Amino acid sequence: MNVKEQVLKIGADAKAASRELAKLSTRKKNAILDAMAEELDARRALIQAENHKDLAAGRAAGLTNAMLDRLELTDARIDSMIKGLRDVAVLNDPVGEEISTWNRPNGLEIHKRRVPIGVIGIIFESRPNVTCDAAALCFKTSNAVILRGGKEAIHSNLAIADAMRTGGESKGMPANCIQLIPTIDREAVKVMCQMTDHLDLIIPRGGESLIRAVMEMAHVPVIKHYTGVCHTYVDAAADLAMALRISENAKCQRPGVCNAMETLLVHQDVAAEFLPKMGEVFDQHGVEIRGDNATCQLIGTAKPATEADWSTEYVDLIVSIRVVDGLTAAIEHINTFGSGHSDAIVTENDKAAVRFLNEVDAAAVYVNASTRFTDGAEFGMGAEIGVSTDKLHARGPMGLEELTTYKYVIEGKGQIRA
């Protein structure tokens, strides 16, 4: 069987599975999710052994430390996947939820109800925990899922998917609800993107090149999880000690993720006091600083920034810093160079905060908090499918509700249209 035939069969099997999934009760789905969690825990050593193969191959291929960090499955990250499954199991099931109901003058009763999307394809890179998170959310919402991970995590992804299938099927999960394309051949992505008979939606998670490629090839709807060029703006009225903590966390706590800060904007009135201290903190973490002229004068280790730096997602220990003359300039910079992901202001000025929240065009906007909170689990959604930088039909962290659509159910008593 060639790649095209293989992927088309996976698609057909997923479509059939989605119809069986729609019949499962919430109670049954929750028991299956708990069984998946138990099987992941039981296979922890095997999953980590497979992950070590991927890490060794990644080091040999010259992956950056940030990329290797995204790839590694520590005990804590496996614990997080297991917790994510159990958290999703206890969340409310949106399928069948009554969004609204109304009656027409002719007596028709109209209901708008949440239903599964059907079959969802997830194309992702690097982070093998996405296999678990995506499958859990899709399953809870009665969507069959086809996963296609990057070549750098192939062994890890296969081990996780197999554990979830085995655990789920032990409690009655229909076959082929969760499938992972086992080949790293790029042809599989093209076939998947054009599988209009079997696939209802594609969600790509990864770098800009992957998302652009998927957009160009896709014949089915796509929700983009585009670049995370996230900003923190330190206002003239900021608590500077707070600003230091927030900026350090946003950049350094885990730099290789989409909600990490990439650009720091600082009001000119506090730059001379704030930036030398910020530079010391970044230097301690090994962060490379690329700044405008004012920044380079205040931080001796800073390198001159290029125009491209302002719109670059580094996903690494690199940060760009610009000194601005006020809130208006900060908002203009973010709306010009940002990716609509997550942006924060640090300020004690309520009017400045309100204006920032209203005028910055991003999926998540913060006052006095780190952008690192843009995450389904941190928002109380359980695991997440990703962070959408689109505006339709989902925006920001995508949890259970975002993996449903709706249909109209109309109840009558013999009415006919005149």
C-alpha positions, 0 to 999 in steps of 0.5 A: 500500500502506497502513502496515498492509499494508506492515508485515504484508508485512515481517513475512511476508517476515521469517518466510520469511527466518527459515526460510532463515536457520536453514539457514546454517552458522556459517562462512557467517554469519561471512563474511556479517558480514565482508561487512557490515562491509566495505560499511559502511566503503565507504559511510562518507561516504554514511552520514555525509551521511545522518546530517547530515540527521538532525542538522540536523533534530534541531537544528531540532526543539530536541533536547538536546545529549545527544540530539544526541550519541546521534544523531551518527555520528562516524568513531569510532562508525562504526569501532565499528559495523564492529568490532562486526560483526567481533567478532560474526563471531568469537564462538562461535555458540550456535545448535545448542549442546548445553545438556544431555543425559540418558538416561531409564530407558526408554532415551530420550536427551534433548537440550536445544539452543539454537535461534533465537527466529525473528523479532525486532522491535527498536523503538528511538530516537535511536541509529542504531548500534543498527541495526547492533548489533541486526541483527548479533546477530540475524543471528548467531543465525539470527533475522530482524530487523525494525527500527523506529527513531525519526524523528530517525534515519530517514535514518541508519538507512536508510543503515546497513540498506541497507549491511548488506543489500547487503554481506550479500546479496553473500555469499549472505545470504537476502533479508529477513533484515534489514528496517527499516520505512521509515515514521515513521508511528506506526501502524507500531509498533502493527501491529508489536506485534500481528503475532502470526503473524509476530513472536516477540519485541519488544525496545523500546529508548528512553525510558519513554514508548516502552516503556510504549506498546509494553507496552500495545499488544503482543500478542507477548512483550516484553523491556523495556530500561527506564530506567537510573536508575543509582547510585554509593554512596561508602562510609565506607571508600571511597578518595575519590580513586578515588570521584572518578574513578569518579563523574566517569566514570559521570556525565560520560564520556557522560551520554546513555546508559542506564548513566550514573550519575543518582544519587550517594549518599555516606556522611555520614562522608565527605561533608564531605571528598568532596562539595566536591571532587566539586562542583568536578569536576561544575562543570567539566563543566557538570553541574547538581547537585540535592541534599538539604539536606546536599548543598546545604550542602556544594556551593554550586552545588547546587539542592534536589532534589525527590522526583521527582529520585530516580527520574529518568533524566536522560540529560543533564548533571544529577545528584542527590546524597543523603547517607545515614547508612550502607550500609543506607540506601544499599541501601534508596534504590537498591532503592526508586528505582532501575530495576534497571539498574546500581549501584556501591559504592566501598569498601575494606570487603570485608564492605560490598562483599559485602552491596551485591552480595547485596542490591542488586536490579539487573542489574549490580552493581559494586565499585570500578568505573564503571557505564559498563561495563554494555555488551555489548562491554565484557562481551566479548559483541561488540555488544549488543541492549540492556540488559534490566531484566527478569528473564525470559528475559534480564537485563542486556546481551543478547548472542548467548545471550540471543537464542536459546531452546531445544528438546528433541530426543528420540532413541529406539529404538521406545519407547512410553509405557505 
